Every structure is written in C-alpha cells, then in structure tokens.
Amino acid sequence: MRKKFFAIITVVLVTAAFTAAQNTTPNPRPRASDLGLKVGILPIGPLDAITDVPGVKVGHTTIIRGDNIRTGVTAILAHSGNLYREKVPGAIFVGNGFGKLTGSTQVEELGDIETPILLTSTTSVPLVADALITYMLALPGNEDVLSINPVVGETNDGYLSDIRGRHITPDHVFAAIKNAKDGPIEEGAVGAGTGTVAFGWKGGIGTSSRYLPANLGGYNIGVLVQTNFGGVLTIAGAPVGQELGQYYLRNELQQAGTGKDKADGSCMIVVATDAPLDARNLKRLAARAILGLARTGSSASNGSGDYAIAFSTAPQVRIHATNKALTHNVEVLTNDAMSPLFQAVIESTEEAIYNSMFKATTTTGNGHTVEALPIEKTLQILKQHRVIK
C-alpha cells in the first residue's frame, strides 16, 4: 500500500513541479548584495541563504492561475532524513500573535520540531497541515506513529489572491517538500510569497546568512522570511519609504484620508543554525530575529502576525525517537556564547527582508496590482544617504 501511495505521489509531483515552472518567469532583479548594500558587520555565507547551514533544504510550489490565484507553499527542511525519527531542537518566539501558527504549543512545551516547516496562505493552513501529516505518516519507519505535530505558518495573501477559494491542494504540499534542495534559493514572488505585500510594495520570500569566524565559534546562521507586513520602510537606516512617499499613516498625517499604506499583515521568520543550541537558547535566538524585522521599519501593528521559528541542525543535539533523551555528555553552547549569534540573526533577518522585496516583481491578481519596489529610485536614495557608493 505504501509503495502505491508513493507511486501516485511521484506522478503528482512531476505534474505540480512542471506547472510551477511554467508559472515562474526569470527574475533579473538584484539582491541587496548585488547593489553593494552591506547589512551589518559579520561575513556573509557563500550563498547568502539559509541553505548555507549544512543540511537545510528549501522547496517552493508557486501557484499562478487565471486572474485571481496568486499563492503557494514553501517548505524548509532541517535535514533530509526522517524528521520524526531525528527531531531537531526548536523554539518559537511570538512578536505579535495575530496569526495561525499550527504546532506552536507542542514546540513550546517539548522544545523540538519533528516535521518540515511549511509556510503558506492563511486559510490554507489546516489543509497544508493535514497534507504534511499524510506525508510524514507515509515515510518508511513511521508505520507505528500515532501522533504528528505539523509546523505550518502563514501570511494573508488575500489582496492579490482569492484566499477564500483555498486553492492549495495536498499535491502542492507534497511537491514543495519533495522538490526541496540545497544551494541557491529562488526569492521574491514565489512559493508562499507569491501573493504577499510588504510596505505597500510587492513582498515575498527572502533569505540571507552570516557565518561566525573561528574565534567566535565558526557557526553558520541562515534566515528565510515570508514578508507581508507594513510600516515605514527603512533600508540600512535610509528613510526609503518616506522619500518614495509610501508609508504607514502618511495619508492620515497629511489629513488626506485613509490610504492603501496599511501596516497590517504578517512576517514569518525561519532561523537555522548549526550551532549546538538547546530549545531555551533557540528561543532567545528567535527573539533577536524580531530586532532585524524592526530595523526594516516594521510597525508590528495590531493585525500583524510576526513569528520567528528557530532550530539547530547540529547532529549531536538531535532527539532520536529510539532515545528521546539527550545524553548527559552532549555539550550545548552556554549563555555567554550567544551574543555573536544574536548579532548574526539580526543582520540575516534584516537583509532577508530586503531581498524579499528587491527580488519581487510587480504582480496583478484578484483585481489589484502591487508594484515592485522601484530599484533605480531606491538606489538614488541609498546613495544620497551614503548607504552605498
């Protein structure tokens, strides 16, 4: 029965991957580093992506159909094995809880993550979680599993997509997981970021990374974001949103009525590291990711669901199903060793958010058009403020 299930899934995955490829056009827009924008002080990883953390893989399913469907799924895998059998330590920090993060209470209670982390559209969270359970139960070795804790986050893509239609299917979920790979990551209006909006411009998926020199531990930190929030866009300290004339409360302050520049929305932040951390210090790490979000000008509004999920890929801290307790001689980083990692996650989160916008393209859907951040005008502002040369 299991062989038949995977045979069916294989056919479905080929079809879903082909559809996603048809709907994704080449994206020539630059990343932050391409523009000479240096965020922070720490060295950037070789790919400047969450996949700089060894073992991490990312997959997208992008759904662009007709005039009103602009949505998708993004999958982040901590390692390529059976995550239920080799759980990773994990933690979740809630910046503002206006969201639907499935699986958060068990992660909070037990301090581990046992499935891929999936990001998607708000109203599709239950379906995506159900499909993730199906995927995990069907994995070889999980025949006796009676409980799965799927971790699924979301942002609301209802401005550009028919969110009430709930167009994501289990096949889309399986494709995102099965197509997950290491190496460079597609960014912008792809996967779970296909229909999102950030600071009034097109948002999406973005990623970045930092590595610590050997004298600071030699560890890697990677971040992936799904941006769909508002505020007053600030890039490396430059008031880009204000100078472009698009920012939260602009119309109200000018007594021109309520405009489209709202701050509601959400931001999902996924943090990976190969530093051997326990759940307690992973939660501290996740909390610092919110500082990176703040640096970009987020207003963290009442209607914004801002979450950071952090996990460690270090093999020695994995929790094996056959031996659920960590051995007593496993060494994890102490509190005093955390500060450089805090700096790394702040910088990576900030740059990942910029990349999500720089790489996103103008998108029309559901009767609306959201323009991409204007690169040339943004460059002029950054040069005027001496952020870049």
Summary of the structure (lengths in Angstrom):
residues: 389
radius of gyration: 20.0
end to end distance: 61.4
largest distance: 65.3
contacts: 1499
relative contact order: 0.20
helix: 33%
strand: 25%
